Amino acid sequence: MKAAVYTNYGPPEVAQLKEIPKPIPAADEVLVKVYASTVNRTDAGFRSAEYFISRFWTGLLKPKHPVLGCEFAGKVVEIGENVTSFKKGDDVFGFNDITCGGHGEFLTIAETDAITTMPIGLNFIESAPIAEGAHYALGNIRASKIERGQNALVYGATGAIGSAAVQLLKHFGVNVVAVSNTKNVALVKSLGADSVIDYQTQDFTKTDKKFQFIFDAVGKSSFNQCKPLLTEKGIYISTELGKNAENIFYALTTPIFGGKKVLFPIPSINKQDVIFLKELVERGEFKPIIDRHYKLDQIVEAYKYVETGQKTGNVVIIVSE
Ligand SMILES: NC(=O)c1ccc[n+]([C@@H]2O[C@H](COP(=O)([O-])OP(=O)(O)OC[C@H]3O[C@@H](n4cnc5c(N)ncnc54)[C@H](OP(=O)(O)O)[C@@H]3O)[C@@H](O)[C@H]2O)c1
């Protein structure tokens, strides 16, 4: 089968299109013919190993699993002998950041992992980007313990994580102030944000509002900058480590004092999460934003674009037509 293979960590060019053997499903696994995947910041982070710590997941010296693509949408074409919850012909989507595989024509995944049938009415391209940004957003929102009627500020509301966070917070009944670029103000409003601060014309720290939760979905702010905007026991979460990994330091120290706190939750995802996201999509409460598509043989260009840090929502890879 055709796949974008990386055998060393490095720049986008380490991902090369090759012919490799088709995987064989184990007894508890399904074989999925992949129609669409994404290139996201998780794939890019694993491939570059920019943060050395990512190698504890992907392999210390070399990648353990040579095909990236943690998101996928496709069709079940074979099932292991013990599989009961899927059948051949099911259209499925999911997320797997351990063995990945979405950047190849076929992947295997255990039926109990983060995979479920596609939302009714969506195609492969629309289903592939459901889980990556949204599960990070969901994990961070849950960790913040924000409640219905409280206030949240989402900084970087147009990335894969931020655009999901705005929609999920609205689903949970939270009042959302979103921060974005001028060109994206209308988009962020359409996601349900109650108000939008355009960071190109306004300083978001000058707002009079107080927030129970500030979520920096692109890691461009700091706890100290946001502290005055937090309520007495407000929570600050960033998707990045911050300068000198300060967000880790604050996550270890601020809980001791009982006031405003930084959290740094470890991301996780399971089957219930993808089912939850699928149901939100079907109810029209969550729609992954798609910026652009690339074909699998354009994977290097896709990585380069994603690594500008300026994508709006998600970048889809068309693996099979
Ligand atoms: N630790 C992990 O495993 C992990 C995994 C995934 C992601 N992440 C991190 O999470 C962050 C978000 O990921 P993502 O995929 O959601 O990001 P993304 O889609 O790449 O975010 C792009 C968005 O960021 C906004 N942005 C860029 N520079 C900005 C600035 N200076 N101020 C405000 N907004 C800015 C842009 O919006 P505007 O056009 O409105 O400026 C753009 O829409 C990244 O930093 C990524 O590294 C970490």
Ligand as a Chemical Component Dictionary entry (heavy atoms), coordinates in Angstrom:
data_LIG
# 
_chem_comp.id                   LIG 
_chem_comp.type                 NON-POLYMER 
_chem_comp.pdbx_formal_charge   0 
_chem_comp.three_letter_code    LIG 
# 
loop_
_chem_comp_atom.comp_id 
_chem_comp_atom.atom_id 
_chem_comp_atom.alt_atom_id 
_chem_comp_atom.type_symbol 
_chem_comp_atom.charge 
_chem_comp_atom.model_Cartn_x 
_chem_comp_atom.model_Cartn_y 
_chem_comp_atom.model_Cartn_z 
_chem_comp_atom.pdbx_ordinal 
LIG N1  N1  N 0  1.363  18.992 23.265 1  
LIG C1  C1  C 0  0.775  18.425 22.252 2  
LIG O1  O1  O 0  0.764  17.213 22.055 3  
LIG C2  C2  C 0  0.053  19.299 21.321 4  
LIG C3  C3  C 0  -0.759 18.690 20.405 5  
LIG C4  C4  C 0  -1.457 19.473 19.538 6  
LIG C5  C5  C 0  -1.301 20.831 19.603 7  
LIG N2  N2  N 1  -0.467 21.387 20.514 8  
LIG C6  C6  C 0  -0.256 22.822 20.547 9  
LIG O2  O2  O 0  -1.490 23.456 20.648 10 
LIG C7  C7  C 0  -1.441 24.665 19.918 11 
LIG C8  C8  C 0  -2.676 24.781 19.068 12 
LIG O3  O3  O 0  -2.762 23.755 18.126 13 
LIG P1  P1  P 0  -3.790 23.935 16.947 14 
LIG O4  O4  O 0  -3.630 22.802 16.012 15 
LIG O5  O5  O -1 -5.112 24.251 17.485 16 
LIG O6  O6  O 0  -3.157 25.254 16.346 17 
LIG P2  P2  P 0  -3.256 25.837 14.934 18 
LIG O7  O7  O 0  -4.485 25.312 14.276 19 
LIG O8  O8  O 0  -1.951 25.689 14.276 20 
LIG O9  O9  O 0  -3.483 27.363 15.335 21 
LIG C9  C9  C 0  -3.486 28.274 14.344 22 
LIG C10 C10 C 0  -4.249 29.468 14.813 23 
LIG O10 O10 O 0  -3.484 30.157 15.779 24 
LIG C11 C11 C 0  -3.818 31.511 15.733 25 
LIG N3  N3  N 0  -2.666 32.318 16.067 26 
LIG C12 C12 C 0  -1.452 32.234 15.513 27 
LIG N4  N4  N 0  -0.646 33.148 16.081 28 
LIG C13 C13 C 0  -1.384 33.818 16.997 29 
LIG C14 C14 C 0  -1.133 34.853 17.908 30 
LIG N5  N5  N 0  0.081  35.422 18.021 31 
LIG N6  N6  N 0  -2.133 35.261 18.709 32 
LIG C15 C15 C 0  -3.331 34.687 18.626 33 
LIG N7  N7  N 0  -3.647 33.707 17.794 34 
LIG C16 C16 C 0  -2.681 33.277 16.984 35 
LIG C17 C17 C 0  -4.249 31.770 14.312 36 
LIG O11 O11 O 0  -5.459 32.456 14.411 37 
LIG P3  P3  P 0  -5.620 33.970 13.919 38 
LIG O12 O12 O 0  -5.623 33.858 12.406 39 
LIG O13 O13 O 0  -6.904 34.385 14.512 40 
LIG O14 O14 O 0  -4.425 34.680 14.435 41 
LIG C18 C18 C 0  -4.512 30.402 13.690 42 
LIG O15 O15 O 0  -5.859 30.232 13.314 43 
LIG C19 C19 C 0  -0.138 24.666 19.142 44 
LIG O16 O16 O 0  0.747  25.540 19.799 45 
LIG C20 C20 C 0  0.326  23.263 19.224 46 
LIG O17 O17 O 0  1.735  23.142 19.225 47 
LIG C21 C21 C 0  0.203  20.652 21.370 48 
# 
loop_
_chem_comp_bond.comp_id 
_chem_comp_bond.atom_id_1 
_chem_comp_bond.atom_id_2 
_chem_comp_bond.value_order 
_chem_comp_bond.pdbx_ordinal 
LIG N1  C1  SING 1  
LIG C1  O1  DOUB 2  
LIG C1  C2  SING 3  
LIG C2  C3  SING 4  
LIG C2  C21 DOUB 5  
LIG C3  C4  DOUB 6  
LIG C4  C5  SING 7  
LIG C5  N2  DOUB 8  
LIG N2  C6  SING 9  
LIG N2  C21 SING 10 
LIG C6  O2  SING 11 
LIG C6  C20 SING 12 
LIG O2  C7  SING 13 
LIG C7  C8  SING 14 
LIG C7  C19 SING 15 
LIG C8  O3  SING 16 
LIG O3  P1  SING 17 
LIG P1  O4  DOUB 18 
LIG P1  O5  SING 19 
LIG P1  O6  SING 20 
LIG O6  P2  SING 21 
LIG P2  O7  DOUB 22 
LIG P2  O8  SING 23 
LIG P2  O9  SING 24 
LIG O9  C9  SING 25 
LIG C9  C10 SING 26 
LIG C10 O10 SING 27 
LIG C10 C18 SING 28 
LIG O10 C11 SING 29 
LIG C11 N3  SING 30 
LIG C11 C17 SING 31 
LIG N3  C12 SING 32 
LIG N3  C16 SING 33 
LIG C12 N4  DOUB 34 
LIG N4  C13 SING 35 
LIG C13 C14 SING 36 
LIG C13 C16 DOUB 37 
LIG C14 N5  SING 38 
LIG C14 N6  DOUB 39 
LIG N6  C15 SING 40 
LIG C15 N7  DOUB 41 
LIG N7  C16 SING 42 
LIG C17 O11 SING 43 
LIG C17 C18 SING 44 
LIG O11 P3  SING 45 
LIG P3  O12 DOUB 46 
LIG P3  O13 SING 47 
LIG P3  O14 SING 48 
LIG C18 O15 SING 49 
LIG C19 O16 SING 50 
LIG C19 C20 SING 51 
LIG C20 O17 SING 52 
# 
